[in-house]
């Protein structure tokens, strides 16, 4: 008990999770070793979770729920706490945006510098997340969960009546080498396949547009089944989901202007094919 570390839940969501895990353990009068046996891990891992030296994973949260007899979807479950924490690490507005995206009748995307998540191959997405891990921003477990989340997001738009998906990519998206030649070749081939689908449109905004390119950052526009429209835009530190027509409709008009000055789908696919040949 002399080495017992005091916990302050206000230090952040990981600390709050750890304090709650310790509280639940002590309510059962369990030692860390006993909880570790229930969760099929080491006592050192329990200690790291309780003192916020390690963030929880989905696997460990589910094991905690099994140990304490909690239903994973219940408000008091550790899985729910984990998922709330994971969503809380995303930019504001993005989790809600994804829920609407899964129901949208039409999705319009614009991206600079990287292929948008909805069109990423697993290998391309893995390369991006591995880079984030290498820089120490997130642990490998969180990277794996992000990739799993992306797969679920992509699956949500595969429906009997799929949404119309219109994508304009800044030329930088197709020229920025991610994951090496083989990964990039597969990603570019996937873009060409995307363009061939009957419910999709793919265009490239070429570098030659210069200052005439109207958007500088990611812009997503959703048209819902009831024909309401919402937008999602991001800065480096904040995401904003907006349903106000006074601010959304100007973005819709600007998106149409962007399509007008971008390459046609045929010319865009030709450019992508040429870039692909250049990296193979």
Backbone torsions as a table, in degrees:
resi	resn	phi	psi	omega
1	UNK	NA	-22.3	179.7
2	UNK	-64.6	-28.1	-178.9
3	UNK	-92.6	6.4	-177.3
4	UNK	-63.8	126.9	-179.5
5	UNK	-91.3	129.1	177.5
6	UNK	-73.1	144.1	-177.1
7	UNK	-115.8	139.1	177.2
8	UNK	-120.8	104.3	-179.0
9	UNK	-58.0	-22.1	-179.0
10	UNK	-75.8	-5.7	179.9
11	UNK	-72.4	-10.6	179.3
12	UNK	144.5	171.3	-177.0
13	UNK	-63.9	-34.2	178.7
14	UNK	-68.5	-40.7	177.7
15	UNK	-65.7	-40.2	178.7
16	UNK	-63.6	-39.6	177.7
17	UNK	-63.3	-44.9	-179.6
18	UNK	-63.2	-41.7	179.0
19	UNK	-64.0	-38.1	179.3
20	UNK	-68.5	-38.1	178.1
21	UNK	-63.9	-44.1	178.9
22	UNK	-62.9	-43.3	-179.0
23	UNK	-61.1	-42.8	179.5
24	UNK	-65.5	-38.4	178.9
25	UNK	-65.3	-46.3	-176.8
26	UNK	-70.2	-27.7	176.0
27	UNK	-64.1	-26.8	176.2
28	UNK	-91.1	-1.2	-175.9
29	UNK	59.2	35.1	177.9
30	UNK	-92.8	147.2	168.6
31	UNK	-83.6	168.5	175.9
32	UNK	-61.8	-34.6	179.3
33	UNK	-65.1	-39.5	179.9
34	UNK	-68.1	-41.5	177.5
35	UNK	-66.2	-38.8	178.5
36	UNK	-59.5	-39.8	178.6
37	UNK	-65.0	-40.8	179.0
38	UNK	-65.8	-35.8	-177.0
39	UNK	-93.2	-0.5	177.8
40	UNK	59.1	49.9	176.7
41	UNK	-144.6	-170.7	-179.3
42	UNK	-92.6	157.5	176.1
43	UNK	-66.3	-28.9	176.5
44	UNK	-63.8	-35.9	178.4
45	UNK	-67.8	-40.5	177.1
46	UNK	-61.3	-43.7	179.3
47	UNK	-61.2	-41.8	-179.4
48	UNK	-66.2	-36.1	177.2
49	UNK	-67.6	-45.5	-176.2
50	UNK	-66.8	-32.0	-177.7
51	UNK	-98.6	9.5	175.5
52	UNK	64.6	21.9	173.9
53	UNK	-79.3	-17.8	174.1
54	UNK	-134.3	136.6	175.4
55	UNK	-77.5	152.2	178.2
56	UNK	-70.8	157.9	171.9
57	UNK	-113.9	168.5	177.1
58	UNK	-61.4	-39.0	-179.9
59	UNK	-62.7	-47.5	-177.6
60	UNK	-68.5	-33.7	177.8
61	UNK	-64.7	-41.6	178.7
62	UNK	-67.3	-36.9	176.9
63	UNK	-64.9	-37.8	177.4
64	UNK	-64.6	-40.3	177.7
65	UNK	-63.5	-39.6	176.8
66	UNK	-63.2	-43.0	-177.8
67	UNK	-63.8	-39.6	-175.6
68	UNK	-98.4	4.8	176.4
69	UNK	69.3	37.6	-179.2
70	UNK	-104.9	145.5	174.7
71	UNK	-81.3	131.6	-173.6
72	UNK	-56.8	-28.5	-178.8
73	UNK	-93.9	-3.9	-179.4
74	UNK	-68.2	148.3	-178.4
75	UNK	-57.2	-31.5	-177.4
76	UNK	-90.3	3.7	-175.7
77	UNK	-74.8	156.2	176.7
78	UNK	-72.5	-31.8	176.5
79	UNK	-62.9	-43.4	177.8
80	UNK	-61.9	-42.4	178.4
81	UNK	-61.6	-40.3	178.7
82	UNK	-63.1	-47.4	-177.3
83	UNK	-65.7	-38.7	176.3
84	UNK	-61.8	-39.7	-179.6
85	UNK	-68.1	-41.1	-179.6
86	UNK	-64.9	-44.2	177.3
87	UNK	-64.7	-33.4	178.5
88	UNK	-66.0	-21.8	178.5
89	UNK	-82.7	-11.0	176.5
90	UNK	-82.7	160.2	179.1
91	UNK	-62.0	146.2	-179.3
92	UNK	-55.0	132.9	178.4
93	UNK	93.7	-23.8	-175.2
94	UNK	-68.1	-46.1	178.2
95	UNK	-56.5	-40.6	178.7
96	UNK	-67.7	-38.9	177.3
97	UNK	-57.9	-44.8	-177.8
98	UNK	-62.1	-37.8	178.2
99	UNK	-63.0	-40.0	178.3
100	UNK	-72.2	-36.4	179.6
101	UNK	-57.8	-36.1	-178.5
102	UNK	-67.8	-14.3	179.9
103	UNK	-114.4	-5.0	-171.7
104	UNK	-66.5	146.9	174.9
105	UNK	-85.9	-26.8	179.0
106	UNK	-143.4	135.2	-179.7
107	UNK	-124.1	124.5	176.0
108	UNK	-117.3	128.9	-176.8
109	UNK	-126.3	143.2	167.5
110	UNK	-133.4	136.7	-177.6
111	UNK	-142.7	150.4	177.2
112	UNK	-123.1	131.3	169.7
113	UNK	89.4	-25.5	-178.4
114	UNK	-151.2	150.8	176.0
115	UNK	-63.1	133.2	179.3
116	UNK	-62.4	148.5	-173.6
117	UNK	-53.3	-37.5	-176.9
118	UNK	-62.4	-21.4	-177.7
119	UNK	-110.8	2.4	-176.3
120	UNK	-74.0	140.5	169.8
121	UNK	-77.0	159.3	177.9
122	UNK	-57.4	-37.3	-178.2
123	UNK	-68.6	-40.6	178.5
124	UNK	-64.9	-46.4	179.3
125	UNK	-61.9	-40.4	180.0
126	UNK	-64.0	-40.8	179.3
127	UNK	-62.1	-41.1	179.1
128	UNK	-64.9	-46.7	-178.0
129	UNK	-67.6	-34.7	178.4
130	UNK	-64.5	-34.5	176.6
131	UNK	-63.7	-39.9	178.4
132	UNK	-64.7	-39.2	177.0
133	UNK	-63.4	-45.1	-178.8
134	UNK	-59.0	-34.9	179.1
135	UNK	-81.3	-0.5	175.4
136	UNK	80.5	11.4	-177.0
137	UNK	-75.9	-34.1	180.0
138	UNK	-141.0	155.4	176.1
139	UNK	-78.6	162.1	-179.9
140	UNK	-56.6	-35.6	-179.0
141	UNK	-61.8	-40.5	-179.3
142	UNK	-69.8	-35.3	176.6
143	UNK	-61.5	-43.3	179.2
144	UNK	-63.2	-37.9	179.7
145	UNK	-70.2	-34.0	176.4
146	UNK	-64.4	-40.8	179.1
147	UNK	-66.0	-39.1	176.9
148	UNK	-64.7	-41.6	177.8
149	UNK	-61.6	-40.8	179.0
150	UNK	-63.8	-41.5	178.7
151	UNK	-61.5	-40.4	178.1
152	UNK	-65.9	-39.3	178.5
153	UNK	-63.0	-45.2	179.1
154	UNK	-63.1	-40.0	-179.1
155	UNK	-65.9	-27.8	-175.5
156	UNK	-68.9	-18.0	179.7
157	UNK	-100.7	3.8	174.2
158	UNK	-92.5	100.5	-172.7
159	UNK	-132.8	164.4	176.2
160	UNK	-55.0	-41.4	172.2
161	UNK	-114.6	93.7	-173.4
162	UNK	-71.1	155.3	175.7
163	UNK	-71.5	153.1	168.9
164	UNK	-72.4	126.9	-178.6
165	UNK	-119.0	115.9	-179.3
166	UNK	-113.1	124.2	-174.4
167	UNK	-128.5	128.5	170.4
168	UNK	-115.2	122.5	-179.6
169	UNK	-107.9	130.4	167.4
170	UNK	-61.8	146.3	-176.8
171	UNK	-56.4	-27.4	179.2
172	UNK	-60.1	-28.3	-178.4
173	UNK	-63.0	-38.1	-176.1
174	UNK	-90.7	-16.3	-178.9
175	UNK	-97.5	-16.9	179.3
176	UNK	-77.9	114.8	-176.7
177	UNK	-74.7	119.2	179.9
178	UNK	-122.7	124.4	175.4
179	UNK	79.5	4.2	-179.2
180	UNK	94.1	169.0	-175.4
181	UNK	-57.0	-41.3	-176.4
182	UNK	-67.0	-45.1	178.8
183	UNK	-63.7	-42.8	-177.6
184	UNK	-68.5	-36.5	177.1
185	UNK	-60.8	-44.6	178.6
186	UNK	-64.1	-37.8	179.8
187	UNK	-67.0	-43.6	-179.7
188	UNK	-67.0	-37.9	175.8
189	UNK	-61.9	-38.3	178.6
190	UNK	-65.3	-36.8	177.2
191	UNK	-63.0	-42.0	179.3
192	UNK	-63.5	-41.7	176.5
193	UNK	-63.2	-39.0	177.4
194	UNK	-59.0	-43.1	-177.4
195	UNK	-66.1	-22.2	-177.6
196	UNK	-82.0	-9.2	-177.4
197	UNK	-76.0	148.2	-175.1
198	UNK	-69.8	-18.4	-176.2
199	UNK	-108.2	19.5	-176.8
200	UNK	-126.8	156.3	171.5
201	UNK	-135.6	133.5	179.4
202	UNK	-130.6	125.9	178.2
203	UNK	-134.2	153.9	175.7
204	UNK	-113.2	130.9	172.4
205	UNK	-90.3	106.3	-171.8
206	UNK	-72.5	158.1	177.5
207	UNK	-57.0	-29.0	-176.3
208	UNK	-63.2	-14.8	176.2
209	UNK	-64.8	-28.9	179.8
210	UNK	54.1	-129.8	-177.5
211	UNK	-72.8	-7.8	179.8
212	UNK	-78.3	-9.2	175.3
213	UNK	-69.5	118.9	-169.8
214	UNK	-74.7	-28.5	-179.1
215	UNK	-104.3	141.9	178.7
216	UNK	-105.7	-20.0	-178.2
217	UNK	-135.8	175.4	177.3
218	UNK	-49.7	135.8	172.2
219	UNK	-138.6	125.7	175.9
220	UNK	-119.7	135.9	179.0
221	UNK	-127.4	131.1	179.9
222	UNK	-117.7	133.0	169.3
223	UNK	-109.1	120.7	-175.2
224	UNK	-87.3	166.8	180.0
225	UNK	-55.1	-29.5	178.7
226	UNK	-86.5	9.2	179.0
227	UNK	73.8	6.4	171.7
228	UNK	-70.1	153.8	-175.7
229	UNK	-126.5	141.1	175.1
230	UNK	-138.1	158.2	-179.5
231	UNK	-123.6	155.8	172.6
232	UNK	-136.9	124.2	178.6
233	UNK	-130.1	158.6	-178.1
234	UNK	-133.1	146.9	163.6
235	UNK	-107.4	-169.1	178.5
236	UNK	-66.3	-28.6	-172.2
237	UNK	-123.0	-3.6	-173.0
238	UNK	-148.3	141.8	172.7
239	UNK	-113.2	147.7	-177.4
240	UNK	-133.8	119.0	172.4
241	UNK	-96.7	125.5	-171.7
242	UNK	-129.6	130.8	177.3
243	UNK	-113.5	0.0	-177.0
244	UNK	-75.9	119.7	-176.0
245	UNK	-59.7	-32.2	-177.5
246	UNK	-63.4	-27.3	178.9
247	UNK	-104.7	-23.4	-178.3
248	UNK	-81.0	-42.4	-176.0
249	UNK	-61.1	-37.4	174.5
250	UNK	-60.5	-34.2	176.8
251	UNK	-68.0	-38.2	177.5
252	UNK	-62.5	-45.7	179.1
253	UNK	-62.0	-42.6	179.6
254	UNK	-65.6	-35.0	177.7
255	UNK	-63.4	-42.2	177.2
256	UNK	-61.2	-39.5	177.2
257	UNK	-64.0	-40.0	177.7
258	UNK	-60.6	-43.7	178.5
259	UNK	-61.8	-36.4	-178.1
260	UNK	-66.1	-32.2	-178.2
261	UNK	-97.9	-6.7	178.2
262	UNK	-82.5	167.7	177.6
263	UNK	-65.5	150.3	173.3
264	UNK	-63.8	166.0	179.1
265	UNK	-61.8	-40.2	179.6
266	UNK	-61.7	-47.3	179.6
267	UNK	-66.9	-34.5	179.0
268	UNK	-65.6	-44.5	178.8
269	UNK	-64.3	-38.8	177.3
270	UNK	-61.3	-42.0	178.8
271	UNK	-64.2	-44.4	179.7
272	UNK	-61.0	-41.1	179.4
273	UNK	-64.2	-40.0	177.8
274	UNK	-65.8	-41.7	176.3
275	UNK	-62.4	-40.9	179.3
276	UNK	-60.7	-43.7	178.7
277	UNK	-64.2	-31.9	-179.0
278	UNK	-72.4	-20.9	-179.4
279	UNK	-102.1	-8.1	-177.1
280	UNK	-84.5	NA	NA
